[in-house]
Every structure is written in C-alpha cells, then in structure tokens.
Amino acid sequence: MEFANLNDTMNTAKNDNKRFVPLFGNEVFRSWIIYFRSGEHTDMHYHMSPETFLVLQGKASVKGLKGEERIIEKNEIVFFDAKDYYQITNVGSEPLVLVGNRSEGFGGPHVTKEDER
C-alpha cells in the first residue's frame, strides 16, 4: 500500500515550481498531480492508454481535435479513451491542479499531431 497527501503534493508543486509531480506508479499504472498557472496548457496530444483527470482546484478548458470544448471545474472528472486527442488549458485566475491516472507506467508515449505525420 502507498498513500499520498494531496494538499502536501499541491504545495510541493507550487513551492518548487513543478508542473508535474508523480504520486504512484508501476509498469501498468500511474498517478500524478499536474499544476498549471493561469494560461498554461498542454499541447494537443493523446496517449496509448485510457486516462482520467480530477480537478482539485481551478478551472480548465478541455478541447478535442475537432474543436469540441468543455469547461471543467473543482470535483469534475474527465475521461479520455486511448488515442483521444486533447488539450487542457487553465482558463481561471487561480492555479489549476489536477490528479491524473493512466493505465501505463511512467514514460509511456505522448503523441502529438506532428508525431503522426
């Protein structure tokens, strides 16, 4: 068994200026905290395995490759199936803090549209 205190982890991300803080992982599963300042975002990408994000703090725009968009806020979860393109942007004035989970070990492929060419 492993445990993590999310408040401590969020403070670590903020105080150490880290965007990504691993929580748990093995060869088939991983969990992490991701921290975005206002306006920060991911690139448009997908992963080879299903993935979820839970919003702990802030407000995010989640966009798909075809232009679909939804705003998610605290206590909302988004699910991406394998190979679902997405981009996450902090659209709020406070930090955006997400817990992510994916059914693959750390270091799995991150595929952008440019990678597919």
C-alpha positions as CSV (number, residue, x, y, z in Angstrom):
1,M,0.0,0.0,0.0
2,E,1.1,3.6,-0.7
3,F,-0.5,6.8,0.5
4,A,-0.2,10.5,-0.5
5,N,-1.5,13.7,1.0
6,L,-2.8,15.8,-1.9
7,N,-2.5,19.1,0.0
8,D,1.2,18.4,0.6
9,T,1.7,17.4,-3.0
10,M,-0.1,20.5,-4.3
11,N,2.1,22.7,-2.0
12,T,5.3,20.9,-3.3
13,A,4.3,21.6,-6.9
14,K,3.6,25.3,-6.1
15,N,6.6,25.9,-3.9
16,D,9.1,24.0,-6.0
17,N,7.7,25.5,-9.3
18,K,7.0,22.0,-10.6
19,R,4.3,21.3,-13.2
20,F,4.3,17.5,-12.8
21,V,4.6,15.6,-9.5
22,P,4.4,11.8,-9.6
23,L,2.3,10.1,-6.9
24,F,2.3,6.3,-7.6
25,G,3.3,4.0,-10.4
26,N,4.4,0.7,-11.6
27,E,4.7,-0.9,-15.1
28,V,1.0,-0.8,-15.8
29,F,-0.5,2.1,-13.9
30,R,0.5,5.6,-12.8
31,S,-1.0,8.6,-10.9
32,W,0.3,12.1,-10.6
33,I,-0.5,15.8,-9.8
34,I,-0.3,18.4,-12.6
35,Y,-0.2,22.1,-11.8
36,F,-0.9,24.9,-14.2
37,R,-0.6,28.6,-13.7
38,S,-3.2,30.8,-15.3
39,G,-3.0,30.5,-19.1
40,E,-0.6,27.4,-19.1
41,H,-1.7,24.5,-21.2
42,T,-0.7,21.1,-22.7
43,D,-0.1,20.6,-26.3
44,M,-2.8,18.8,-28.4
45,H,-1.9,15.1,-27.9
46,Y,-3.0,11.6,-26.9
47,H,-1.8,8.6,-25.1
48,M,-2.0,4.9,-25.9
49,S,-3.9,4.1,-22.8
50,P,-7.2,5.4,-21.2
51,E,-6.7,8.4,-18.8
52,T,-8.6,10.4,-16.3
53,F,-8.2,13.8,-14.7
54,L,-9.9,15.0,-11.5
55,V,-9.9,18.8,-10.9
56,L,-8.8,19.6,-7.3
57,Q,-8.6,23.3,-7.8
58,G,-9.2,25.8,-10.6
59,K,-11.0,25.9,-14.0
60,A,-9.9,24.2,-17.2
61,S,-10.8,24.2,-20.8
62,V,-10.6,20.7,-22.3
63,K,-10.5,20.7,-26.1
64,G,-10.6,17.9,-28.6
65,L,-9.0,17.7,-32.0
66,K,-12.3,18.5,-33.8
67,G,-12.7,21.8,-31.9
68,E,-15.1,20.5,-29.2
69,E,-14.6,22.2,-25.9
70,R,-15.9,21.9,-22.3
71,I,-15.0,23.8,-19.2
72,I,-14.4,21.6,-16.1
73,E,-14.0,22.8,-12.5
74,K,-13.3,21.5,-9.0
75,N,-14.6,18.0,-8.3
76,E,-15.3,17.2,-12.0
77,I,-13.6,14.3,-13.8
78,V,-12.8,13.9,-17.5
79,F,-12.1,10.6,-19.1
80,F,-10.1,10.1,-22.3
81,D,-10.1,6.8,-24.1
82,A,-6.9,5.5,-25.7
83,K,-5.8,7.7,-28.6
84,D,-8.4,10.5,-27.8
85,Y,-6.7,13.8,-28.7
86,Y,-7.0,16.6,-26.1
87,Q,-5.6,19.8,-24.8
88,I,-6.0,21.2,-21.3
89,T,-5.7,24.9,-20.6
90,N,-6.0,26.8,-17.3
91,V,-8.7,29.4,-18.1
92,G,-9.1,30.6,-14.5
93,S,-7.2,33.2,-12.5
94,E,-6.0,30.7,-9.8
95,P,-3.8,27.7,-10.3
96,L,-5.3,24.6,-11.9
97,V,-4.5,21.4,-10.1
98,L,-5.4,18.0,-11.5
99,V,-4.9,14.4,-10.4
100,G,-4.2,12.2,-13.4
101,N,-4.3,8.4,-13.7
102,R,-3.4,6.3,-16.7
103,S,-3.2,2.6,-17.2
104,E,0.5,2.6,-18.2
105,G,3.8,3.0,-16.5
106,F,5.7,6.4,-16.3
107,G,7.4,7.1,-19.6
108,G,4.6,6.0,-21.9
109,P,4.3,7.6,-25.3
110,H,2.9,11.2,-25.7
111,V,1.7,11.5,-29.3
112,T,1.1,14.9,-30.9
113,K,-0.4,15.6,-34.3
114,E,3.0,16.4,-35.6
115,D,4.3,13.0,-34.5
116,E,1.7,11.3,-36.7
117,R,3.0,12.9,-39.9
